[in-house]
Each structure stands twice: as structure tokens, then as C-alpha cells.
Amino acid sequence: MTKLVLHGRKVVGGCAEGEALVTRDRISGWGGIDPRTGIIIETRHELHGRSFKGKVLVFPGAKGSSGWSSQFHIARLAGTAPAAMLFNEMTTKIALGAVVTHAPAVTDFDQDPLQVIETGDWVRVDADAGVVEVTKRQS
């Protein structure tokens, strides 16, 4: 079993773990997700039809309007939000989205999480310490 450790900067504190759901596409909140199910509904998105509910969502950042945070807030209220969020690009849109989601969130990594984490890996996020432990899935 291969384990990796990434270090980053806390956006929202807390600890969570779960299966990774990784995309190299930015995620749109308004019109890109169904917050009642956690399913990505943007037609041309590489994760179209997949749910981030309870997953550690690994993505480059947010796109779209300021409605991003409201959609992720609704997902939290519906119980369909990601368990944690790991992203590369910090913007005010994603910062507010991470805060209203209440999920541990980390950015500014010492390694690009999109290069080392794959969908299906098991990820433990300790956002308070800025530490992400990745257990690679078995082939």
C-alpha cells in the first residue's frame, strides 16, 4: 500500500476522510451542480453524472458566478456536500463556498494534488495542520 503526504494551507479547518473524486475541470456551482443530490450536471464536465456527496473533492478551482457558494451551501443543508475540498486556485468565490460548506478545505500545496491524487484513492484531510494523507487505491 503506497502512502503520500501533501502539505498545504488551511482554508477551512477540521478533519475528514473519504474516497477521492478528482477532476481537472473547474466546477461551476450555479448550473453546474445539483445541490439536492451532489451530482455534477454540467453537460460537458468530465464528472458529468457523478456525485461528490461524502467524497474528498480534488479540483483546480471554481468557475462561474457568485452563485457558486449558495449552491454548495444548499448541498451542505441537503447532506450532499463533499466531505472535504482540495483545490489549487484560491479565489473569493471558492473561499466563501468552502466556508459555507463547512467541509475541511486546503490549498497552496507543496505538490499538485491533481498530479498525485486519483479518483478512488483514500484521502485523509487534517486541514488544521494543513496535512493531506493519500493512500493509493490498489490496481
HELIX and SHEET records of a PDB file:
HELIX    1   1 GLY A   67  ALA A   78  1                                  12    
HELIX    2   2 THR A   92  THR A  101  1                                  10    
HELIX    3   3 PRO A  113  VAL A  116  1                                   4    
SHEET    1   A 8 LYS A   3  HIS A   7  0                                        
SHEET    2   A 8 VAL A 131  THR A 135 -1                                        
SHEET    3   A 8 TRP A 122  ASP A 126 -1                                        
SHEET    4   A 8 CYS A  15  VAL A  22 -1                                        
SHEET    5   A 8 VAL A  56  PHE A  59  1                                        
SHEET    6   A 8 ALA A  84  PHE A  87  1                                        
SHEET    7   A 8 ALA A 105  THR A 107  1                                        
SHEET    8   A 8 ARG A   9  VAL A  12 -1                                        
SHEET    1   B 2 ILE A  27  SER A  28  0                                        
SHEET    2   B 2 ALA A  62  LYS A  63  1                                        
SHEET    1   C 2 ILE A  33  ASP A  34  0                                        
SHEET    2   C 2 ILE A  39  ILE A  40 -1                                        
END                                                                             
